């Protein structure tokens, strides 16, 4: 396969428009289409470029025993609920594509009820290693090997906590694995204090054969008894600064380490090559196969929760010579990527002086300069030449250039950058006149295989090479029969000069001479970014349009995708500035002849829930609102959310500092709750520790106590990402509940 040539003419050819006309099927999008969506989680391309292995995610029905007829009597709501709501689960499986034969359908490498993911080609391309639950450890992913020459996959690890990543050595004889290790399996004790006042690490070990834990013993025996109870999780003893996970409180210490698995070892036992009481991020081989590169915190005796910086480290495959390799003062580093010849090292870096707002840059260092102590990176992106933040990158095989994805002005393109290019150049960018969203990609042998979201296709798999661009697979062909709405883009300028991108979507069916309600949808983050290629909102937006609503959404100040200055424009201003931006987008939308300005509604999640509450406390045009999984009191958020650092980073201080209390109060929608008169539905998940739940209850109780129109919905056993990856039945409930609430006020 010829390599992608470097000429300017070919770069022009490779600018992909994905130009497909809007489809006008006869069937409307319905809520349960959510269950039919298939998406791509990951792509890996063989070194030769001959094959791609793709991880496809779907929602499947779980086979369950038939319900007991004796229970299915009238009034048995549990039985009725079970009958109306089958159990669903997410599954992912691997498809193999022959990139040299466009007519050959993909081959399913895995199937069944056990999810497979994390697939990686061996260097010669005839084996695939992947992760799947083991025969014994059903909840812990293990490494499996599959020969493409035939035969069944073989499980080759049996690690209690499972494996989280795989990388092949260049010669194909070893695997580099990532796995979590509990602190008690590491040698020694941490160099930082235990966090328990006046207690030391292991000062009363309850597993000491010479010490009997008991409640009526010596001080040491009582301590051992108390510590054993805590080890069993009853009670939970909190000693950490970061004590909230995503779903539960956490006080256990466990760290990600790197392991080497020698494939010629008959025991197939992974051996740990990293040390220390901290995480080891990523992990990749140098081309010589003797050295591993990874990201980790600097050597320090400071508590692990209090050090956020990362340097680039190296370690030999035998576990020796583990040390920092690249330390850039004032920078956090991640994702080391050596070039194929080992001469250069690409990495992603962010300045640490303003961690929330600084943009991730793509840098390159010559390794000979690193060895000589010369650390002056060539920045392929920066605040001046290419402001948006870089997501992920990799070298183009056979070329001295890198491809990367980033968020930029509502798009998530694939860009190419390198020393020979003045600025990064898009390879995949637009769908006609609208931006696309690339979800994942892989590269090898002069080919790039990528999964993209467009307005017409929630997920399509494509291949790009020197001959052009073609579709490998439309993962959701059923959308060809659906009526799909394409948004109209716009840009407005605020009085302070801020330019705001927005998009307007009309209802799927419009009747001549009639007007329709409009939904203002607000994204979270606050540094998220939406555009027409936003996979997470594809179904929700199209469903609202199918139900007779128009939509307007925008990227207000503080959004990602527009560089440092735009993102930092919401510093100490989460409400008024961004709120004014999204309301200006509404002003632009109501100029459309199909919009009924008397039937406006608003919703958003996370920070979008915050801004929904802010908007209805300061603007009274909306007939109804739905605030989802939001934060409404920043001082409370500081204590109950695992994203608590947003308070200091975005407001300039913490609630216990008098200098910022007025700022926090001014930016907390709860302090304006008396001004809210818009009927409000509040939604939250009971195990959401990203934002915490009590602020939703504060908002609900205050409005209910004042006699305002308010309703509160809690989803049991759900977390912050319910709308994207939660229980499928709860996701359906959420969508229909939002629309039903709006219907009460604008569809009667």
Number of C-alpha atoms within 10 A of each C-alpha: 12 10 16 22 13 11 8 9 9 14 17 12 14 19 18 21 18 21 11 12 10 13 17 15 13 11 13 20 24 15 19 15 14 20 18 14 18 19 24 23 17 20 26 25 27 23 19 16 24 18 23 27 27 32 22 20 21 17 18 16 12 12 10 8 6 7 12 9 8 8 13 15 11 8 9 11 12 11 18 15 10 12 13 10 12 13 15 15 15 18 19 25 24 26 18 20 21 17 18 11 10 12 9 11 13 18 12 13 17 20 13 9 15 16 19 25 26 24 26 24 24 23 17 12 19 14 19 23 24 23 24 26 22 21 12 11 15 13 14 18 28 26 28 20 19 19 15 14 7 9 8 12 18 12 19 18 19 20 18 17 15 23 24 17 22 25 23 22 23 18 12 17 15 19 22 23 23 22 22 18 20 13 17 12 8 14 10 11 15 17 14 13 15 16 14 12 8 7 11 12 15 12 10 21 19 23 11 10 7 8 16 17 24 17 13 9 13 13 13 17 19 19 19 25 22 19 20 19 16 16 15 9 13 11 12 14 18 16 14 18 13 18 17 22 16 19 18 12 16 17 19 18 13 17 17 21 22 30 23 25 21 18 15 9 11 7 11 15 16 20 16 19 19 25 16 17 23 22 21 24 21 20 25 23 24 23 17 13 17 13 19 26 24 24 25 23 20 18 12 10 11 13 17 19 11 10 13 12 19 26 22 24 24 24 21 18 23 16 18 12 13 18 16 19 17 20 16 15 10 13 17 23 27 23 22 27 23 23 24 18 11 14 14 17 20 26 23 24 25 23 19 17 11 14 16 19 26 21 27 27 22 26 20 22 20 19 20 12 14 17 11 8 11 13 15 13 17 14 20 22 22 19 16 9 12 17 20 24 27 23 15 17 24 21 22 24 20 14 15 15 19 22 22 22 24 21 23 23 20 26 25 29 25 28 20 23 23 22 14 9 11 10 16 19 18 20 21 26 24 22 22 15 12 21 26 28 31 26 23 19 27 23 25 21 20 21 30 25 28 26 27 28 24 26 25 23 22 25 26 23 23 18 20 20 20 17 12 14 20 15 15 21 16 17 21 15 15 11 21 15 14 19 21 25 22 20 19 14 18 14 13 15 12 13 7 7 8 14 16 23 21 27 22 24 23 26 26 21 15 14 9 7 7 10 20 22 24 31 25 23 21 27 24 20 14 24 20 18 24 28 28 28 28 23 23 14 18 20 20 17 22 27 26 25 24 23 17 18 30 29 25 27 26 29 28 31 28 27 28 27 25 23 24 23 15 20 23 20 18 22 16 21 19 24 21 16 19 24 21 17 24 25 18 18 24 22 13 17 25 18 11 13 12 20 21 17 20 15 20 25 27 26 25 22 25 24 24 25 29 29 31 30 32 26 24 26 19 16 15 13 14 22 20 26 28 29 28 28 31 28 31 30 22 28 18 17 25 20 14 20 23 22 18 21 16 19 18 16 16 20 21 15 19 20 21 9 9 10 12 17 17 11 17 24 16 19 22 23 28 24 16 17 20 13 16 21 19 21 20 26 21 23 25 29 22 19 21 26 21 23 29 29 23 17 21 26 16 15 21 23 16 16 21 14 8 11 10 17 15 20 16 17 17 16 18 12 13 20 24 25 16 19 20 12 13 17 21 23 17 16 20 16 13 18 18 15 16 19 16 12 18 27 17 11 16 19 14 6
